[in-house]
Amino acid sequence: MTEWKKTICPYDCPTSCGLLVKTDGTRILEVKGDRDHPASHGLICRKMHGYADSIHSPSRILTPMRRTGEKGEGRFIPVSWDEAISEITGRWKEILSRDGGDAILPFYYSGVMSVIQRKCGDAFFNRMGACSLVKTLCSSAKGAGYEAVMGRTGCLDPRELKHSDFLLVWGSNMKATRIQSMPVLDSARKAGKRVVLIEACAKDMSPYCDETILIRPGTDGALALAMMHVLVREGLAAEDYLREWSCGWPGFKETLPSYTPAWAEGITGIPADMTEALAMEYASAHAPAVILGSGPSRYGNGGMTVRLITILSALTGAWGRPGGGLCGCNPGIGPCVDDTIVTRPDFRTRQGRKVNINQLAQALNGSHGQNPIQSLYVYGSNPVGSVSSQAETVKGLMRQDLFTVVHERFMTDTARYADILLPATFSVEQPDCYLAYGYCTFGTAYKVLEPAGQCRSNWNTFRLLAGAMGYEEAYFKKTEEGMVEELLAHPGPGLAKATDREWDILEKGGVISTPFADHMDFKTETGKIMIVNPGQPEPMPRYTSAHGGEYPLRLIAVPSGYTLNSIFLEREDLTGKRGPMKLMLHPLDAAGRNIGDGDKVIAYNDLAQVEFTASLTPWVARGAAAVAGVYGMSLAGSGLLVNALHHQRLSDIGEATTLNDNTVEVRPAFHH
């Protein structure tokens, strides 16, 4: 007897797509998109069509294990859960009595994007008084830059883009990261609306746009300023709107005369006449929309860049018209449930040490007068493959005195360094709530299968750990099903207008739309757009430059359509099509280095040397080198990945990653 059940994609993607899974009660037999989902309408990526292959993979970890070989060798023997929990909590109690909570670091990011399973570890480590992880690996500078101008104002939901009459896709590889919004571009172009792409690596997206403008990495703020210069010079800024609805416009306007398109050309590499034309086309649209990706924010000037692009999105008064403004930041009217029910900040009695996720290597090795971390607990993450300064991270993980626990489904590059390895569940093996971060939707998904082997969810693992640590709070006695009920019993503003029918969907498992924001209801301290923001380190927006470096090529990391971060590396159907680690170069940059298409090359800087296969394309900006996706160390010649070339520096605001803000030189790899 088989049946179709609803569930939700758990991965780090703006949509949280609806899935239908066919099951016989013990296995997932087929996966397809759920046509009832209000945002994805049944469209899902190739990765999730094969989700059952991941869930039932023969390489899945199904039992707790203890390391027997050297760290990094990946040699383990099975142990019972009781043995594993006893060893972990025994070591933690020793460390806590000797060094205190500041010596224990929990580490997670986007392996599961739901409310309960993603965030429940916070409560456990708050109760312990362990380090707090500052989780700014993805787009925190983007969020901080947007909020500096718009506060908590909801931006455009992609479904509102049907009302836009000009689409400016800015640093967003929608084909890899927003596939459900791609039909919007298609229908816009069929309706005669223009779609323009601004990108440093446009290989994936240029076929879907009417015009592609290649920009030097990290210089997007200069283009935004030059466009605003043209709007003011030509009398095309919405002066009345800006005087009424913004703070600081007259002062900011006075700074714009020096930001000419000719000035910007020297920084961005975009010809001045092209910037002029783009600005005029943008201004002539009634409801232009900027679809902003996260890439432009991953620089030392990332927060300022996003502030400038956000101000540009308001300069023609577009926010006051349907389809006008900006898409790609925080949509909607506010939270749907109260996350603190899961994270329990009230359990923390002392502030404790904070560790930025982008500076894990520093924390493991000890820096700036801080002692090295003594125990690392990793879940929903693979830092060896995804966090800056890979070689330093590995050096820290090799420490004999570091006790590392990894809760994981496959033998990832991080799992190989574990002392204790715990088997983790997939989303179909646990219940949860999902709030999409790119759409105004909220949903619930209930357990479809019992966990395979001895796998346990994050929730049930932390319950076991809490019991062994002697934590008596009622929270740690609850079930994950009970937590879903409790979250739904405490709805936030996003669910305030949910109908009886929608509540019925949530109680049975499914996804509902939540209200779009009123884009003129500016949720800032002043109730207006904050062009000048006195609360910012730099109140007056201006052009600031990226960190850069002394090497001639700017290295950028771009998403892959075949994998997602370091997820799906177990799937040969995906990794085989993706091929070897490629370094994309402009043909003119390659020719000057005697590099041909398909050649083995070494990219190097002061951190590392990494081997790639050269891929020459005119769709990369001159002076840039682009690498798509995250690979496994076993596929890399030297065992080093692109993140070995990434510094641990942070963005201007938002304490975010600057993984696009590194420079390298590239040379042919001569094997003797």
Disulfide bonds with the S-S distance in Angstrom:
none
